[in-house]
Amino acid sequence: MRTPAAFEANGKPPRDARKFALRFWAIRNSSAMERMYDALEWTLVKLAPVFTAIGWERMERPVARIEKLVKGTLFDCKMCGQCALSSTGMSCPMNCPKGLRNGPCGGVRANGNCEVYAEMPCVWVKAYEGSQKMTGGSSITVPAKPVDHRLKGTSSWLSVAREKSGYNARIAAEKAAAAAAAKAKAASAKTDGAKTGGAKA
């Protein structure tokens, strides 16, 4: 009996190994994938003013659907909302059955296959292979943050666009300014109240 692929529910028929072919093709061609991602990111950042005008919340659902289709097909993307493909050789770490985001476990088999699913090449072995072909391949050594499960199903494309376009920083600055103004107003009212109370006394 064949070993099921990662993240398959108990009782689900084992996955045909041929369905991994496109994922491994993307890893083998990680350099070309990196250039495509860079071009996509540049485009999305340039479109940030349009997304702002339309509303980032309104863009979330349609963009997430497209992202899921594209990345699900090419990388077996799990839509974690915190894409690390550009740092992991175009090998999605969410395909690791142990959910490891910062390298392989100690049980990688001698042939480079997964400890849990003997027929599946280790996600991190493939990640290293892919990273060696990428300009930014050294980023695989930078520790990734723990997965924030609240972001599952959201678009990492839009998340990156918001961050790199300066939208997030602008919103944070506006919130900080509003909070400072509210604090100053409260302090002024308190001072005026104290003066009024003193005058009455």
C-alpha positions as CSV (number, residue, x, y, z in Angstrom):
1,M,0.0,0.0,0.0
2,R,1.3,3.5,-0.9
3,T,2.0,6.0,1.8
4,P,-0.4,9.0,1.8
5,A,1.0,12.4,1.0
6,A,1.3,15.1,3.6
7,F,-1.8,16.8,5.0
8,E,-4.1,14.1,3.6
9,A,-7.0,13.2,5.9
10,N,-7.1,9.7,7.4
11,G,-9.0,7.4,5.1
12,K,-8.4,9.4,2.0
13,P,-7.0,7.4,-0.9
14,P,-3.2,7.8,-1.3
15,R,-2.1,10.5,-3.6
16,D,-0.7,9.7,-7.0
17,A,3.0,10.6,-7.0
18,R,2.7,12.1,-10.4
19,K,0.8,15.0,-8.9
20,F,4.0,16.1,-7.2
21,A,5.6,16.6,-10.6
22,L,4.7,20.2,-11.0
23,R,5.8,21.1,-7.5
24,F,9.2,19.6,-8.2
25,W,9.4,21.3,-11.6
26,A,8.9,24.7,-9.9
27,I,11.7,23.9,-7.5
28,R,14.0,22.8,-10.3
29,N,13.2,26.1,-12.1
30,S,13.4,28.2,-8.9
31,S,15.5,30.8,-10.6
32,A,12.9,31.5,-13.2
33,M,10.2,31.4,-10.5
34,E,12.1,33.9,-8.5
35,R,12.2,36.3,-11.5
36,M,8.5,35.9,-12.0
37,Y,7.8,36.5,-8.3
38,D,9.9,39.7,-8.4
39,A,8.0,40.9,-11.4
40,L,4.6,40.1,-9.8
41,E,5.7,41.8,-6.5
42,W,6.8,45.0,-8.4
43,T,3.5,45.1,-10.2
44,L,1.4,44.7,-7.1
45,V,3.4,47.4,-5.3
46,K,2.8,49.7,-8.2
47,L,-0.9,48.9,-8.1
48,A,-1.1,49.7,-4.4
49,P,-2.8,53.1,-5.0
50,V,-5.5,51.4,-7.0
51,F,-6.0,48.8,-4.3
52,T,-6.2,51.6,-1.7
53,A,-8.9,53.4,-3.8
54,I,-10.9,50.2,-4.3
55,G,-10.4,49.1,-0.7
56,W,-7.9,46.4,0.4
57,E,-10.6,44.5,2.1
58,R,-12.7,44.3,-1.1
59,M,-9.6,43.1,-3.0
60,E,-8.8,40.3,-0.5
61,R,-11.3,37.6,-1.6
62,P,-10.8,37.8,-5.4
63,V,-7.0,38.1,-5.1
64,A,-6.8,35.2,-2.6
65,R,-8.8,33.0,-5.0
66,I,-6.4,33.7,-7.8
67,E,-3.4,33.2,-5.6
68,K,-4.8,29.9,-4.3
69,L,-5.3,28.7,-7.9
70,V,-1.8,29.7,-9.1
71,K,0.2,28.8,-6.1
72,G,-1.8,25.7,-5.3
73,T,-1.1,24.4,-8.8
74,L,2.6,25.3,-8.9
75,F,3.7,24.7,-5.3
76,D,0.9,22.8,-3.5
77,C,0.4,26.0,-1.6
78,K,-1.6,25.7,1.7
79,M,-2.5,29.5,1.8
80,C,-1.0,30.1,5.2
81,G,-1.0,33.8,4.5
82,Q,2.7,34.1,5.2
83,C,4.3,32.9,2.1
84,A,8.0,31.8,2.4
85,L,8.6,30.5,-1.1
86,S,11.1,33.2,-2.0
87,S,13.1,32.2,1.1
88,T,12.7,28.4,0.7
89,G,13.8,27.6,-2.8
90,M,10.2,27.7,-4.0
91,S,9.5,24.6,-1.8
92,C,6.5,25.4,0.4
93,P,7.4,24.5,4.0
94,M,3.7,24.0,4.8
95,N,3.9,20.7,2.9
96,C,6.1,19.4,5.7
97,P,3.9,16.9,7.6
98,K,5.5,18.2,10.8
99,G,4.9,21.8,9.9
100,L,8.5,22.8,10.3
101,R,9.3,26.3,9.1
102,N,13.0,26.6,9.8
103,G,14.7,23.5,8.4
104,P,14.3,19.7,8.4
105,C,13.8,17.5,11.4
106,G,16.5,15.0,12.4
107,G,14.7,12.1,10.8
108,V,15.4,12.8,7.1
109,R,16.1,9.5,5.4
110,A,19.4,8.7,3.8
111,N,17.9,9.1,0.3
112,G,16.6,12.6,1.2
113,N,13.0,11.5,1.7
114,C,10.6,12.4,4.5
115,E,10.7,10.6,7.8
116,V,6.9,10.5,8.0
117,Y,6.1,9.7,4.4
118,A,8.8,7.5,3.0
119,E,7.8,8.1,-0.6
120,M,7.9,11.9,-0.4
121,P,11.2,13.8,-0.8
122,C,11.8,16.0,2.3
123,V,10.4,19.5,1.8
124,W,13.5,21.0,3.2
125,V,16.0,19.0,1.2
126,K,14.1,20.3,-1.9
127,A,14.1,23.8,-0.4
128,Y,17.9,23.7,-0.2
129,E,18.3,22.5,-3.7
130,G,16.0,25.2,-5.0
131,S,17.6,27.9,-3.0
132,Q,21.0,27.2,-4.5
133,K,19.7,28.4,-7.9
134,M,18.2,31.6,-6.6
135,T,19.7,35.1,-6.3
136,G,18.3,35.4,-2.9
137,G,19.0,31.9,-1.9
138,S,20.9,32.8,1.2
139,S,17.7,34.0,2.9
140,I,16.9,30.3,3.6
141,T,19.3,30.7,6.6
142,V,17.2,33.5,8.1
143,P,14.8,32.1,10.8
144,A,11.1,32.5,9.9
145,K,8.5,33.7,12.4
146,P,6.0,31.2,13.8
147,V,2.9,30.7,11.7
148,D,0.1,33.0,12.6
149,H,-2.9,30.8,12.0
150,R,-5.3,33.8,12.0
151,L,-3.9,34.6,8.5
152,K,-4.7,31.3,7.0
153,G,-6.6,31.7,3.7
154,T,-5.6,35.3,3.3
155,S,-3.5,36.7,0.4
156,S,0.2,37.0,1.0
157,W,0.5,38.8,-2.3
158,L,-1.6,41.7,-0.9
159,S,0.1,41.5,2.4
160,V,3.5,42.1,0.8
161,A,2.1,44.8,-1.4
162,R,0.7,46.7,1.6
163,E,4.0,46.4,3.4
164,K,6.3,47.3,0.6
165,S,4.2,50.1,-0.8
166,G,4.3,51.9,2.6
167,Y,0.6,51.5,3.2
168,N,1.0,49.7,6.5
169,A,3.5,52.2,7.7
170,R,1.2,55.1,6.7
171,I,-1.8,53.6,8.5
172,A,0.3,52.9,11.6
173,A,1.6,56.5,11.6
174,E,-2.0,57.8,11.2
175,K,-3.2,55.6,14.2
176,A,-0.2,56.8,16.3
177,A,-1.0,60.4,15.5
178,A,-4.7,60.0,16.3
179,A,-3.8,58.3,19.6
180,A,-1.4,61.1,20.5
181,A,-4.0,63.7,19.6
182,A,-6.6,62.0,21.7
183,K,-4.1,61.7,24.6
184,A,-3.3,65.4,24.3
185,K,-6.9,66.3,24.2
186,A,-7.6,64.3,27.3
187,A,-4.7,65.9,29.1
188,S,-5.9,69.3,28.1
189,A,-9.4,68.6,29.3
190,K,-8.0,67.4,32.6
191,T,-5.9,70.5,33.0
192,D,-8.8,72.8,32.2
193,G,-11.0,70.8,34.7
194,A,-8.4,71.3,37.4
195,K,-8.1,75.0,36.7
196,T,-11.9,75.4,36.7
197,G,-12.1,73.5,40.0
198,G,-9.3,75.6,41.5
199,A,-11.0,78.8,40.5
200,K,-14.3,77.8,42.1
201,A,-12.4,76.9,45.3
